Amino acid sequence: MRIRKGRVILLELKVADSINKLEKGCMEALEQIEKLHYDNDIVEEGYTDILKYGICFYKKECFVMNYVTADQGEH
């Protein structure tokens, strides 16, 4: 497998039904990225710098959370 350079950004978007559920929506989005292994194909292609973001919207408001892995500090 060839190690590829560059950064990959995975986004999972959710829509909340109230402003109080924005953070929960972001957490659910990040859990979905992990549970469904969105990064499997990307890792198989040789990418190692993968950023994962959960974004949740309510009307014109949004909340963003990212998933940090232990090896991200090394890049």
PQR file of N, CA, C, O and H, with PARSE charges and radii, in Angstrom:
ATOM      1  N   MET A   1       0.848  -1.188   0.000 -0.4000 1.5000
ATOM      2  CA  MET A   1       0.000   0.000   0.000 -0.0000 2.0000
ATOM      3  C   MET A   1       0.885   1.240   0.000  0.5500 1.7000
ATOM      4  O   MET A   1       1.846   1.328   0.763 -0.5500 1.4000
ATOM      5  N   ARG A   2       0.564   2.159  -0.830 -0.4000 1.5000
ATOM      6  CA  ARG A   2       1.295   3.413  -0.930 -0.0000 2.0000
ATOM      7  C   ARG A   2       0.735   4.418   0.072  0.5500 1.7000
ATOM      8  O   ARG A   2      -0.480   4.586   0.173 -0.5500 1.4000
ATOM      9  H   ARG A   2      -0.217   2.088  -1.450  0.4000 1.0000
ATOM     10  N   ILE A   3       1.617   5.083   0.811 -0.4000 1.5000
ATOM     11  CA  ILE A   3       1.178   6.139   1.727 -0.0000 2.0000
ATOM     12  C   ILE A   3       0.917   7.395   0.899  0.5500 1.7000
ATOM     13  O   ILE A   3       1.787   7.853   0.159 -0.5500 1.4000
ATOM     14  H   ILE A   3       2.604   4.947   0.729  0.4000 1.0000
ATOM     15  N   ARG A   4      -0.259   7.933   1.029 -0.4000 1.5000
ATOM     16  CA  ARG A   4      -0.622   9.131   0.270 -0.0000 2.0000
ATOM     17  C   ARG A   4      -0.462  10.363   1.140  0.5500 1.7000
ATOM     18  O   ARG A   4      -0.696  10.334   2.348 -0.5500 1.4000
ATOM     19  H   ARG A   4      -0.966   7.560   1.630  0.4000 1.0000
ATOM     20  N   LYS A   5      -0.066  11.421   0.509 -0.4000 1.5000
ATOM     21  CA  LYS A   5       0.048  12.696   1.209 -0.0000 2.0000
ATOM     22  C   LYS A   5      -1.255  13.455   1.047  0.5500 1.7000
ATOM     23  O   LYS A   5      -2.023  13.215   0.115 -0.5500 1.4000
ATOM     24  H   LYS A   5       0.124  11.445  -0.473  0.4000 1.0000
ATOM     25  N   GLY A   6      -1.481  14.347   1.942 -0.4000 1.5000
ATOM     26  CA  GLY A   6      -2.685  15.149   1.877 -0.0000 2.0000
ATOM     27  C   GLY A   6      -3.624  14.804   3.017  0.5500 1.7000
ATOM     28  O   GLY A   6      -3.475  13.781   3.685 -0.5500 1.4000
ATOM     29  H   GLY A   6      -0.857  14.542   2.698  0.4000 1.0000
ATOM     30  N   ARG A   7      -4.558  15.648   3.216 -0.4000 1.5000
ATOM     31  CA  ARG A   7      -5.507  15.505   4.312 -0.0000 2.0000
ATOM     32  C   ARG A   7      -6.880  15.183   3.749  0.5500 1.7000
ATOM     33  O   ARG A   7      -7.300  15.735   2.732 -0.5500 1.4000
ATOM     34  H   ARG A   7      -4.679  16.480   2.673  0.4000 1.0000
ATOM     35  N   VAL A   8      -7.567  14.280   4.429 -0.4000 1.5000
ATOM     36  CA  VAL A   8      -8.934  13.921   4.070 -0.0000 2.0000
ATOM     37  C   VAL A   8      -9.849  14.445   5.173  0.5500 1.7000
ATOM     38  O   VAL A   8      -9.545  14.307   6.357 -0.5500 1.4000
ATOM     39  H   VAL A   8      -7.226  13.831   5.255  0.4000 1.0000
ATOM     40  N   ILE A   9     -10.953  15.038   4.784 -0.4000 1.5000
ATOM     41  CA  ILE A   9     -11.922  15.548   5.753 -0.0000 2.0000
ATOM     42  C   ILE A   9     -13.244  14.823   5.532  0.5500 1.7000
ATOM     43  O   ILE A   9     -13.829  14.884   4.450 -0.5500 1.4000
ATOM     44  H   ILE A   9     -11.200  15.150   3.821  0.4000 1.0000
ATOM     45  N   LEU A  10     -13.704  14.136   6.576 -0.4000 1.5000
ATOM     46  CA  LEU A  10     -14.997  13.457   6.544 -0.0000 2.0000
ATOM     47  C   LEU A  10     -16.011  14.320   7.288  0.5500 1.7000
ATOM     48  O   LEU A  10     -15.754  14.764   8.407 -0.5500 1.4000
ATOM     49  H   LEU A  10     -13.229  14.086   7.455  0.4000 1.0000
ATOM     50  N   LEU A  11     -17.149  14.553   6.672 -0.4000 1.5000
ATOM     51  CA  LEU A  11     -18.212  15.346   7.279 -0.0000 2.0000
ATOM     52  C   LEU A  11     -19.480  14.511   7.364  0.5500 1.7000
ATOM     53  O   LEU A  11     -19.863  13.843   6.403 -0.5500 1.4000
ATOM     54  H   LEU A  11     -17.358  14.192   5.763  0.4000 1.0000
ATOM     55  N   GLU A  12     -20.121  14.555   8.515 -0.4000 1.5000
ATOM     56  CA  GLU A  12     -21.463  13.980   8.655 -0.0000 2.0000
ATOM     57  C   GLU A  12     -22.354  15.118   9.133  0.5500 1.7000
ATOM     58  O   GLU A  12     -22.066  15.753  10.147 -0.5500 1.4000
ATOM     59  H   GLU A  12     -19.810  15.097   9.296  0.4000 1.0000
ATOM     60  N   LEU A  13     -23.418  15.372   8.414 -0.4000 1.5000
ATOM     61  CA  LEU A  13     -24.313  16.491   8.704 -0.0000 2.0000
ATOM     62  C   LEU A  13     -25.634  15.990   9.257  0.5500 1.7000
ATOM     63  O   LEU A  13     -26.186  14.992   8.793 -0.5500 1.4000
ATOM     64  H   LEU A  13     -23.652  14.856   7.590  0.4000 1.0000
ATOM     65  N   LYS A  14     -26.126  16.701  10.257 -0.4000 1.5000
ATOM     66  CA  LYS A  14     -27.416  16.379  10.872 -0.0000 2.0000
ATOM     67  C   LYS A  14     -28.240  17.658  10.983  0.5500 1.7000
ATOM     68  O   LYS A  14     -27.701  18.764  10.957 -0.5500 1.4000
ATOM     69  H   LYS A  14     -25.677  17.512  10.634  0.4000 1.0000
ATOM     70  N   VAL A  15     -29.540  17.488  11.107 -0.4000 1.5000
ATOM     71  CA  VAL A  15     -30.451  18.603  11.346 -0.0000 2.0000
ATOM     72  C   VAL A  15     -31.179  18.332  12.652  0.5500 1.7000
ATOM     73  O   VAL A  15     -31.783  17.273  12.825 -0.5500 1.4000
ATOM     74  H   VAL A  15     -29.978  16.589  11.129  0.4000 1.0000
ATOM     75  N   ALA A  16     -31.121  19.289  13.571 -0.4000 1.5000
ATOM     76  CA  ALA A  16     -31.787  19.157  14.872 -0.0000 2.0000
ATOM     77  C   ALA A  16     -33.183  19.768  14.800  0.5500 1.7000
ATOM     78  O   ALA A  16     -33.459  20.640  13.975 -0.5500 1.4000
ATOM     79  H   ALA A  16     -30.630  20.149  13.430  0.4000 1.0000
ATOM     80  N   ASP A  17     -34.051  19.292  15.680 -0.4000 1.5000
ATOM     81  CA  ASP A  17     -35.397  19.872  15.721 -0.0000 2.0000
ATOM     82  C   ASP A  17     -35.533  20.948  16.791  0.5500 1.7000
ATOM     83  O   ASP A  17     -36.617  21.502  16.974 -0.5500 1.4000
ATOM     84  H   ASP A  17     -33.827  18.584  16.350  0.4000 1.0000
ATOM     85  N   SER A  18     -34.437  21.253  17.505 -0.4000 1.5000
ATOM     86  CA  SER A  18     -34.416  22.387  18.431 -0.0000 2.0000
ATOM     87  C   SER A  18     -32.970  22.804  18.657  0.5500 1.7000
ATOM     88  O   SER A  18     -32.048  22.014  18.453 -0.5500 1.4000
ATOM     89  H   SER A  18     -33.557  20.803  17.357  0.4000 1.0000
ATOM     90  N   ILE A  19     -32.781  24.029  19.072 -0.4000 1.5000
ATOM     91  CA  ILE A  19     -31.426  24.539  19.293 -0.0000 2.0000
ATOM     92  C   ILE A  19     -30.725  23.791  20.432  0.5500 1.7000
ATOM     93  O   ILE A  19     -29.499  23.690  20.452 -0.5500 1.4000
ATOM     94  H   ILE A  19     -33.530  24.671  19.238  0.4000 1.0000
ATOM     95  N   ASN A  20     -31.506  23.272  21.369 -0.4000 1.5000
ATOM     96  CA  ASN A  20     -30.933  22.544  22.502 -0.0000 2.0000
ATOM     97  C   ASN A  20     -30.350  21.188  22.111  0.5500 1.7000
ATOM     98  O   ASN A  20     -29.638  20.569  22.901 -0.5500 1.4000
ATOM     99  H   ASN A  20     -32.502  23.354  21.352  0.4000 1.0000
ATOM    100  N   LYS A  21     -30.645  20.728  20.912 -0.4000 1.5000
ATOM    101  CA  LYS A  21     -30.171  19.409  20.477 -0.0000 2.0000
ATOM    102  C   LYS A  21     -28.993  19.484  19.501  0.5500 1.7000
ATOM    103  O   LYS A  21     -28.629  18.477  18.895 -0.5500 1.4000
ATOM    104  H   LYS A  21     -31.223  21.231  20.270  0.4000 1.0000
ATOM    105  N   LEU A  22     -28.403  20.659  19.349 -0.4000 1.5000
ATOM    106  CA  LEU A  22     -27.284  20.806  18.416 -0.0000 2.0000
ATOM    107  C   LEU A  22     -26.080  19.960  18.828  0.5500 1.7000
ATOM    108  O   LEU A  22     -25.513  19.242  18.004 -0.5500 1.4000
ATOM    109  H   LEU A  22     -28.699  21.477  19.841  0.4000 1.0000
ATOM    110  N   GLU A  23     -25.697  20.042  20.080 -0.4000 1.5000
ATOM    111  CA  GLU A  23     -24.529  19.282  20.535 -0.0000 2.0000
ATOM    112  C   GLU A  23     -24.775  17.777  20.420  0.5500 1.7000
ATOM    113  O   GLU A  23     -23.900  17.031  19.981 -0.5500 1.4000
ATOM    114  H   GLU A  23     -26.157  20.625  20.750  0.4000 1.0000
ATOM    115  N   LYS A  24     -25.957  17.342  20.814 -0.4000 1.5000
ATOM    116  CA  LYS A  24     -26.298  15.923  20.705 -0.0000 2.0000
ATOM    117  C   LYS A  24     -26.252  15.463  19.249  0.5500 1.7000
ATOM    118  O   LYS A  24     -25.788  14.359  18.962 -0.5500 1.4000
ATOM    119  H   LYS A  24     -26.668  17.949  21.170  0.4000 1.0000
ATOM    120  N   GLY A  25     -26.721  16.289  18.346 -0.4000 1.5000
ATOM    121  CA  GLY A  25     -26.681  15.951  16.928 -0.0000 2.0000
ATOM    122  C   GLY A  25     -25.259  15.787  16.420  0.5500 1.7000
ATOM    123  O   GLY A  25     -24.982  14.894  15.620 -0.5500 1.4000
ATOM    124  H   GLY A  25     -27.097  17.186  18.579  0.4000 1.0000
ATOM    125  N   CYS A  26     -24.357  16.643  16.880 -0.4000 1.5000
ATOM    126  CA  CYS A  26     -22.944  16.520  16.494 -0.0000 2.0000
ATOM    127  C   CYS A  26     -22.353  15.223  17.019  0.5500 1.7000
ATOM    128  O   CYS A  26     -21.621  14.536  16.307 -0.5500 1.4000
ATOM    129  H   CYS A  26     -24.582  17.369  17.530  0.4000 1.0000
ATOM    130  N   MET A  27     -22.666  14.892  18.250 -0.4000 1.5000
ATOM    131  CA  MET A  27     -22.147  13.656  18.832 -0.0000 2.0000
ATOM    132  C   MET A  27     -22.678  12.442  18.072  0.5500 1.7000
ATOM    133  O   MET A  27     -21.935  11.492  17.825 -0.5500 1.4000
ATOM    134  H   MET A  27     -23.261  15.450  18.828  0.4000 1.0000
ATOM    135  N   GLU A  28     -23.941  12.469  17.705 -0.4000 1.5000
ATOM    136  CA  GLU A  28     -24.519  11.370  16.924 -0.0000 2.0000
ATOM    137  C   GLU A  28     -23.846  11.262  15.557  0.5500 1.7000
ATOM    138  O   GLU A  28     -23.611  10.160  15.061 -0.5500 1.4000
ATOM    139  H   GLU A  28     -24.545  13.241  17.906  0.4000 1.0000
ATOM    140  N   ALA A  29     -23.541  12.398  14.955 -0.4000 1.5000
ATOM    141  CA  ALA A  29     -22.870  12.393  13.655 -0.0000 2.0000
ATOM    142  C   ALA A  29     -21.488  11.756  13.764  0.5500 1.7000
ATOM    143  O   ALA A  29     -21.110  10.947  12.917 -0.5500 1.4000
ATOM    144  H   ALA A  29     -23.732  13.294  15.357  0.4000 1.0000
ATOM    145  N   LEU A  30     -20.735  12.115  14.798 -0.4000 1.5000
ATOM    146  CA  LEU A  30     -19.403  11.536  14.990 -0.0000 2.0000
ATOM    147  C   LEU A  30     -19.488  10.043  15.288  0.5500 1.7000
ATOM    148  O   LEU A  30     -18.676   9.259  14.796 -0.5500 1.4000
ATOM    149  H   LEU A  30     -21.042  12.772  15.487  0.4000 1.0000
ATOM    150  N   GLU A  31     -20.466   9.655  16.087 -0.4000 1.5000
ATOM    151  CA  GLU A  31     -20.660   8.228  16.374 -0.0000 2.0000
ATOM    152  C   GLU A  31     -20.980   7.459  15.095  0.5500 1.7000
ATOM    153  O   GLU A  31     -20.523   6.330  14.917 -0.5500 1.4000
ATOM    154  H   GLU A  31     -21.126  10.292  16.486  0.4000 1.0000
ATOM    155  N   GLN A  32     -21.757   8.063  14.212 -0.4000 1.5000
ATOM    156  CA  GLN A  32     -22.115   7.413  12.954 -0.0000 2.0000
ATOM    157  C   GLN A  32     -20.874   7.220  12.074  0.5500 1.7000
ATOM    158  O   GLN A  32     -20.718   6.170  11.450 -0.5500 1.4000
ATOM    159  H   GLN A  32     -22.129   8.980  14.357  0.4000 1.0000
ATOM    160  N   ILE A  33     -20.002   8.213  12.023 -0.4000 1.5000
ATOM    161  CA  ILE A  33     -18.762   8.091  11.250 -0.0000 2.0000
ATOM    162  C   ILE A  33     -17.957   6.898  11.745  0.5500 1.7000
ATOM    163  O   ILE A  33     -17.436   6.121  10.946 -0.5500 1.4000
ATOM    164  H   ILE A  33     -20.129   9.065  12.530  0.4000 1.0000
ATOM    165  N   GLU A  34     -17.855   6.754  13.062 -0.4000 1.5000
ATOM    166  CA  GLU A  34     -17.073   5.654  13.636 -0.0000 2.0000
ATOM    167  C   GLU A  34     -17.780   4.306  13.469  0.5500 1.7000
ATOM    168  O   GLU A  34     -17.171   3.321  13.052 -0.5500 1.4000
ATOM    169  H   GLU A  34     -18.278   7.386  13.711  0.4000 1.0000
ATOM    170  N   LYS A  35     -19.063   4.279  13.798 -0.4000 1.5000
ATOM    171  CA  LYS A  35     -19.814   3.021  13.770 -0.0000 2.0000
ATOM    172  C   LYS A  35     -19.885   2.425  12.365  0.5500 1.7000
ATOM    173  O   LYS A  35     -19.782   1.210  12.195 -0.5500 1.4000
ATOM    174  H   LYS A  35     -19.558   5.079  14.137  0.4000 1.0000
ATOM    175  N   LEU A  36     -20.060   3.279  11.368 -0.4000 1.5000
ATOM    176  CA  LEU A  36     -20.196   2.805   9.992 -0.0000 2.0000
ATOM    177  C   LEU A  36     -18.864   2.799   9.240  0.5500 1.7000
ATOM    178  O   LEU A  36     -18.825   2.530   8.040 -0.5500 1.4000
ATOM    179  H   LEU A  36     -20.144   4.265  11.506  0.4000 1.0000
ATOM    180  N   HIS A  37     -17.784   3.096   9.947 -0.4000 1.5000
ATOM    181  CA  HIS A  37     -16.420   3.008   9.395 -0.0000 2.0000
ATOM    182  C   HIS A  37     -16.274   3.783   8.084  0.5500 1.7000
ATOM    183  O   HIS A  37     -15.803   3.243   7.083 -0.5500 1.4000
ATOM    184  H   HIS A  37     -17.816   3.314  10.923  0.4000 1.0000
ATOM    185  N   TYR A  38     -16.677   5.041   8.104 -0.4000 1.5000
ATOM    186  CA  TYR A  38     -16.578   5.875   6.907 -0.0000 2.0000
ATOM    187  C   TYR A  38     -15.155   5.964   6.371  0.5500 1.7000
ATOM    188  O   TYR A  38     -14.957   6.205   5.180 -0.5500 1.4000
ATOM    189  H   TYR A  38     -17.060   5.479   8.917  0.4000 1.0000
ATOM    190  N   ASP A  39     -14.167   5.773   7.232 -0.4000 1.5000
ATOM    191  CA  ASP A  39     -12.779   5.954   6.817 -0.0000 2.0000
ATOM    192  C   ASP A  39     -12.107   4.687   6.287  0.5500 1.7000
ATOM    193  O   ASP A  39     -10.947   4.750   5.880 -0.5500 1.4000
ATOM    194  H   ASP A  39     -14.328   5.577   8.200  0.4000 1.0000
ATOM    195  N   ASN A  40     -12.782   3.555   6.276 -0.4000 1.5000
ATOM    196  CA  ASN A  40     -12.150   2.297   5.843 -0.0000 2.0000
ATOM    197  C   ASN A  40     -11.509   2.401   4.461  0.5500 1.7000
ATOM    198  O   ASN A  40     -10.331   2.078   4.305 -0.5500 1.4000
ATOM    199  H   ASN A  40     -13.725   3.504   6.606  0.4000 1.0000
ATOM    200  N   ASP A  41     -12.257   2.841   3.468 -0.4000 1.5000
ATOM    201  CA  ASP A  41     -11.727   2.934   2.106 -0.0000 2.0000
ATOM    202  C   ASP A  41     -10.584   3.945   2.024  0.5500 1.7000
ATOM    203  O   ASP A  41      -9.616   3.744   1.291 -0.5500 1.4000
ATOM    204  H   ASP A  41     -13.213   3.103   3.595  0.4000 1.0000
ATOM    205  N   ILE A  42     -10.707   5.019   2.773 -0.4000 1.5000
ATOM    206  CA  ILE A  42      -9.682   6.062   2.748 -0.0000 2.0000
ATOM    207  C   ILE A  42      -8.372   5.535   3.321  0.5500 1.7000
ATOM    208  O   ILE A  42      -7.302   5.796   2.773 -0.5500 1.4000
ATOM    209  H   ILE A  42     -11.494   5.182   3.369  0.4000 1.0000
ATOM    210  N   VAL A  43      -8.455   4.800   4.414 -0.4000 1.5000
ATOM    211  CA  VAL A  43      -7.262   4.204   5.018 -0.0000 2.0000
ATOM    212  C   VAL A  43      -6.656   3.178   4.061  0.5500 1.7000
ATOM    213  O   VAL A  43      -5.436   3.120   3.907 -0.5500 1.4000
ATOM    214  H   VAL A  43      -9.325   4.588   4.860  0.4000 1.0000
ATOM    215  N   GLU A  44      -7.493   2.378   3.426 -0.4000 1.5000
ATOM    216  CA  GLU A  44      -7.003   1.383   2.464 -0.0000 2.0000
ATOM    217  C   GLU A  44      -6.283   2.033   1.285  0.5500 1.7000
ATOM    218  O   GLU A  44      -5.382   1.432   0.700 -0.5500 1.4000
ATOM    219  H   GLU A  44      -8.484   2.426   3.552  0.4000 1.0000
ATOM    220  N   GLU A  45      -6.675   3.249   0.936 -0.4000 1.5000
ATOM    221  CA  GLU A  45      -6.011   3.972  -0.148 -0.0000 2.0000
ATOM    222  C   GLU A  45      -4.674   4.555   0.291  0.5500 1.7000
ATOM    223  O   GLU A  45      -3.911   5.046  -0.541 -0.5500 1.4000
ATOM    224  H   GLU A  45      -7.406   3.737   1.411  0.4000 1.0000
ATOM    225  N   GLY A  46      -4.380   4.507   1.592 -0.4000 1.5000
ATOM    226  CA  GLY A  46      -3.085   4.962   2.081 -0.0000 2.0000
ATOM    227  C   GLY A  46      -3.082   6.315   2.757  0.5500 1.7000
ATOM    228  O   GLY A  46      -2.016   6.827   3.097 -0.5500 1.4000
ATOM    229  H   GLY A  46      -5.000   4.108   2.268  0.4000 1.0000
ATOM    230  N   TYR A  47      -4.235   6.904   2.958 -0.4000 1.5000
ATOM    231  CA  TYR A  47      -4.287   8.195   3.646 -0.0000 2.0000
ATOM    232  C   TYR A  47      -4.187   7.980   5.153  0.5500 1.7000
ATOM    233  O   TYR A  47      -4.796   7.062   5.702 -0.5500 1.4000
ATOM    234  H   TYR A  47      -5.101   6.489   2.682  0.4000 1.0000
ATOM    235  N   THR A  48      -3.414   8.838   5.811 -0.4000 1.5000
ATOM    236  CA  THR A  48      -3.260   8.727   7.261 -0.0000 2.0000
ATOM    237  C   THR A  48      -3.735   9.977   7.995  0.5500 1.7000
ATOM    238  O   THR A  48      -4.006   9.919   9.195 -0.5500 1.4000
ATOM    239  H   THR A  48      -2.919   9.584   5.364  0.4000 1.0000
ATOM    240  N   ASP A  49      -3.837  11.088   7.305 -0.4000 1.5000
ATOM    241  CA  ASP A  49      -4.260  12.342   7.933 -0.0000 2.0000
ATOM    242  C   ASP A  49      -5.745  12.541   7.645  0.5500 1.7000
ATOM    243  O   ASP A  49      -6.121  13.127   6.630 -0.5500 1.4000
ATOM    244  H   ASP A  49      -3.617  11.135   6.331  0.4000 1.0000
ATOM    245  N   ILE A  50      -6.583  12.041   8.556 -0.4000 1.5000
ATOM    246  CA  ILE A  50      -8.032  12.053   8.353 -0.0000 2.0000
ATOM    247  C   ILE A  50      -8.688  12.846   9.476  0.5500 1.7000
ATOM    248  O   ILE A  50      -8.539  12.515  10.653 -0.5500 1.4000
ATOM    249  H   ILE A  50      -6.278  11.565   9.380  0.4000 1.0000
ATOM    250  N   LEU A  51      -9.406  13.883   9.105 -0.4000 1.5000
ATOM    251  CA  LEU A  51     -10.147  14.686  10.069 -0.0000 2.0000
ATOM    252  C   LEU A  51     -11.623  14.322   9.961  0.5500 1.7000
ATOM    253  O   LEU A  51     -12.155  14.168   8.861 -0.5500 1.4000
ATOM    254  H   LEU A  51      -9.527  14.151   8.150  0.4000 1.0000
ATOM    255  N   LYS A  52     -12.276  14.186  11.105 -0.4000 1.5000
ATOM    256  CA  LYS A  52     -13.684  13.785  11.133 -0.0000 2.0000
ATOM    257  C   LYS A  52     -14.488  14.851  11.868  0.5500 1.7000
ATOM    258  O   LYS A  52     -14.169  15.215  13.000 -0.5500 1.4000
ATOM    259  H   LYS A  52     -11.844  14.311  11.998  0.4000 1.0000
ATOM    260  N   TYR A  53     -15.533  15.345  11.213 -0.4000 1.5000
ATOM    261  CA  TYR A  53     -16.353  16.405  11.784 -0.0000 2.0000
ATOM    262  C   TYR A  53     -17.823  16.006  11.790  0.5500 1.7000
ATOM    263  O   TYR A  53     -18.338  15.457  10.816 -0.5500 1.4000
ATOM    264  H   TYR A  53     -15.793  15.050  10.293  0.4000 1.0000
ATOM    265  N   GLY A  54     -18.480  16.290  12.896 -0.4000 1.5000
ATOM    266  CA  GLY A  54     -19.919  16.181  12.997 -0.0000 2.0000
ATOM    267  C   GLY A  54     -20.479  17.593  13.015  0.5500 1.7000
ATOM    268  O   GLY A  54     -20.057  18.419  13.823 -0.5500 1.4000
ATOM    269  H   GLY A  54     -18.061  16.736  13.687  0.4000 1.0000
ATOM    270  N   ILE A  55     -21.413  17.871  12.139 -0.4000 1.5000
ATOM    271  CA  ILE A  55     -21.995  19.208  12.038 -0.0000 2.0000
ATOM    272  C   ILE A  55     -23.506  19.070  12.153  0.5500 1.7000
ATOM    273  O   ILE A  55     -24.132  18.260  11.469 -0.5500 1.4000
ATOM    274  H   ILE A  55     -21.755  17.199  11.482  0.4000 1.0000
ATOM    275  N   CYS A  56     -24.069  19.878  13.030 -0.4000 1.5000
ATOM    276  CA  CYS A  56     -25.518  19.833  13.225 -0.0000 2.0000
ATOM    277  C   CYS A  56     -26.092  21.235  13.040  0.5500 1.7000
ATOM    278  O   CYS A  56     -25.548  22.217  13.543 -0.5500 1.4000
ATOM    279  H   CYS A  56     -23.561  20.536  13.586  0.4000 1.0000
ATOM    280  N   PHE A  57     -27.201  21.305  12.310 -0.4000 1.5000
ATOM    281  CA  PHE A  57     -27.852  22.571  12.007 -0.0000 2.0000
ATOM    282  C   PHE A  57     -29.223  22.645  12.676  0.5500 1.7000
ATOM    283  O   PHE A  57     -29.925  21.645  12.818 -0.5500 1.4000
ATOM    284  H   PHE A  57     -27.643  20.507  11.901  0.4000 1.0000
ATOM    285  N   TYR A  58     -29.574  23.853  13.077 -0.4000 1.5000
ATOM    286  CA  TYR A  58     -30.945  24.172  13.471 -0.0000 2.0000
ATOM    287  C   TYR A  58     -31.224  25.573  12.945  0.5500 1.7000
ATOM    288  O   TYR A  58     -30.631  26.548  13.408 -0.5500 1.4000
ATOM    289  H   TYR A  58     -29.004  24.666  12.962  0.4000 1.0000
ATOM    290  N   LYS A  59     -32.106  25.667  11.998 -0.4000 1.5000
ATOM    291  CA  LYS A  59     -32.401  26.934  11.313 -0.0000 2.0000
ATOM    292  C   LYS A  59     -31.095  27.558  10.817  0.5500 1.7000
ATOM    293  O   LYS A  59     -30.404  26.950   9.999 -0.5500 1.4000
ATOM    294  H   LYS A  59     -32.587  24.875  11.621  0.4000 1.0000
ATOM    295  N   LYS A  60     -30.739  28.759  11.292 -0.4000 1.5000
ATOM    296  CA  LYS A  60     -29.501  29.402  10.830 -0.0000 2.0000
ATOM    297  C   LYS A  60     -28.335  29.184  11.787  0.5500 1.7000
ATOM    298  O   LYS A  60     -27.263  29.760  11.598 -0.5500 1.4000
ATOM    299  H   LYS A  60     -31.300  29.253  11.956  0.4000 1.0000
ATOM    300  N   GLU A  61     -28.532  28.375  12.792 -0.4000 1.5000
ATOM    301  CA  GLU A  61     -27.472  28.069  13.764 -0.0000 2.0000
ATOM    302  C   GLU A  61     -26.814  26.745  13.402  0.5500 1.7000
ATOM    303  O   GLU A  61     -27.440  25.871  12.803 -0.5500 1.4000
ATOM    304  H   GLU A  61     -29.402  27.907  12.945  0.4000 1.0000
ATOM    305  N   CYS A  62     -25.554  26.608  13.768 -0.4000 1.5000
ATOM    306  CA  CYS A  62     -24.900  25.315  13.590 -0.0000 2.0000
ATOM    307  C   CYS A  62     -23.879  25.106  14.697  0.5500 1.7000
ATOM    308  O   CYS A  62     -23.408  26.057  15.320 -0.5500 1.4000
ATOM    309  H   CYS A  62     -25.045  27.318  14.254  0.4000 1.0000
ATOM    310  N   PHE A  63     -23.554  23.862  14.923 -0.4000 1.5000
ATOM    311  CA  PHE A  63     -22.592  23.447  15.938 -0.0000 2.0000
ATOM    312  C   PHE A  63     -21.676  22.448  15.256  0.5500 1.7000
ATOM    313  O   PHE A  63     -22.137  21.589  14.505 -0.5500 1.4000
ATOM    314  H   PHE A  63     -23.937  23.090  14.416  0.4000 1.0000
ATOM    315  N   VAL A  64     -20.385  22.557  15.513 -0.4000 1.5000
ATOM    316  CA  VAL A  64     -19.405  21.684  14.870 -0.0000 2.0000
ATOM    317  C   VAL A  64     -18.540  21.032  15.938  0.5500 1.7000
ATOM    318  O   VAL A  64     -18.068  21.696  16.861 -0.5500 1.4000
ATOM    319  H   VAL A  64     -20.011  23.255  16.123  0.4000 1.0000
ATOM    320  N   MET A  65     -18.338  19.729  15.802 -0.4000 1.5000
ATOM    321  CA  MET A  65     -17.434  18.992  16.688 -0.0000 2.0000
ATOM    322  C   MET A  65     -16.517  18.155  15.811  0.5500 1.7000
ATOM    323  O   MET A  65     -16.908  17.703  14.734 -0.5500 1.4000
ATOM    324  H   MET A  65     -18.721  19.190  15.052  0.4000 1.0000
ATOM    325  N   ASN A  66     -15.292  17.954  16.285 -0.4000 1.5000
ATOM    326  CA  ASN A  66     -14.404  17.077  15.531 -0.0000 2.0000
ATOM    327  C   ASN A  66     -13.923  15.937  16.399  0.5500 1.7000
ATOM    328  O   ASN A  66     -13.891  16.027  17.627 -0.5500 1.4000
ATOM    329  H   ASN A  66     -14.975  18.321  17.160  0.4000 1.0000
ATOM    330  N   TYR A  67     -13.549  14.862  15.730 -0.4000 1.5000
ATOM    331  CA  TYR A  67     -13.042  13.659  16.378 -0.0000 2.0000
ATOM    332  C   TYR A  67     -11.528  13.696  16.261  0.5500 1.7000
ATOM    333  O   TYR A  67     -10.986  13.799  15.161 -0.5500 1.4000
ATOM    334  H   TYR A  67     -13.575  14.789  14.733  0.4000 1.0000
ATOM    335  N   VAL A  68     -10.853  13.612  17.390 -0.4000 1.5000
ATOM    336  CA  VAL A  68      -9.397  13.669  17.404 -0.0000 2.0000
ATOM    337  C   VAL A  68      -8.862  12.295  17.754  0.5500 1.7000
ATOM    338  O   VAL A  68      -9.248  11.701  18.761 -0.5500 1.4000
ATOM    339  H   VAL A  68     -11.294  13.528  18.284  0.4000 1.0000
ATOM    340  N   THR A  69      -7.966  11.794  16.911 -0.4000 1.5000
ATOM    341  CA  THR A  69      -7.320  10.516  17.192 -0.0000 2.0000
ATOM    342  C   THR A  69      -5.943  10.771  17.785  0.5500 1.7000
ATOM    343  O   THR A  69      -5.389  11.862  17.652 -0.5500 1.4000
ATOM    344  H   THR A  69      -7.652  12.276  16.093  0.4000 1.0000
ATOM    345  N   ALA A  70      -5.403   9.760  18.435 -0.4000 1.5000
ATOM    346  CA  ALA A  70      -4.117   9.900  19.115 -0.0000 2.0000
ATOM    347  C   ALA A  70      -2.991  10.259  18.159  0.5500 1.7000
ATOM    348  O   ALA A  70      -2.077  10.990  18.541 -0.5500 1.4000
ATOM    349  H   ALA A  70      -5.853   8.873  18.543  0.4000 1.0000
ATOM    350  N   ASP A  71      -3.031   9.766  16.928 -0.4000 1.5000
ATOM    351  CA  ASP A  71      -1.930  10.017  16.004 -0.0000 2.0000
ATOM    352  C   ASP A  71      -2.038  11.343  15.262  0.5500 1.7000
ATOM    353  O   ASP A  71      -1.126  11.685  14.511 -0.5500 1.4000
ATOM    354  H   ASP A  71      -3.773   9.172  16.618  0.4000 1.0000
ATOM    355  N   GLN A  72      -3.112  12.100  15.441 -0.4000 1.5000
ATOM    356  CA  GLN A  72      -3.238  13.375  14.745 -0.0000 2.0000
ATOM    357  C   GLN A  72      -2.212  14.387  15.226  0.5500 1.7000
ATOM    358  O   GLN A  72      -1.832  15.282  14.472 -0.5500 1.4000
ATOM    359  H   GLN A  72      -3.853  11.822  16.052  0.4000 1.0000
ATOM    360  N   GLY A  73      -1.765  14.266  16.445 -0.4000 1.5000
ATOM    361  CA  GLY A  73      -0.766  15.186  16.952 -0.0000 2.0000
ATOM    362  C   GLY A  73       0.591  15.003  16.303  0.5500 1.7000
ATOM    363  O   GLY A  73       1.442  15.887  16.408 -0.5500 1.4000
ATOM    364  H   GLY A  73      -2.074  13.539  17.058  0.4000 1.0000
ATOM    365  N   GLU A  74       0.816  13.893  15.641 -0.4000 1.5000
ATOM    366  CA  GLU A  74       2.100  13.606  15.022 -0.0000 2.0000
ATOM    367  C   GLU A  74       2.221  14.172  13.622  0.5500 1.7000
ATOM    368  O   GLU A  74       3.309  14.130  13.047 -0.5500 1.4000
ATOM    369  H   GLU A  74       0.124  13.175  15.556  0.4000 1.0000
ATOM    370  N   HIS A  75       1.130  14.709  13.040 -0.4000 1.5000
ATOM    371  CA  HIS A  75       1.172  15.195  11.651 -0.0000 2.0000
ATOM    372  C   HIS A  75       1.534  16.651  11.604  0.5500 1.7000
ATOM    373  O   HIS A  75       1.617  17.231  10.521 -0.5500 1.4000
ATOM    374  H   HIS A  75       0.247  14.743  13.507  0.4000 1.0000
TER
END
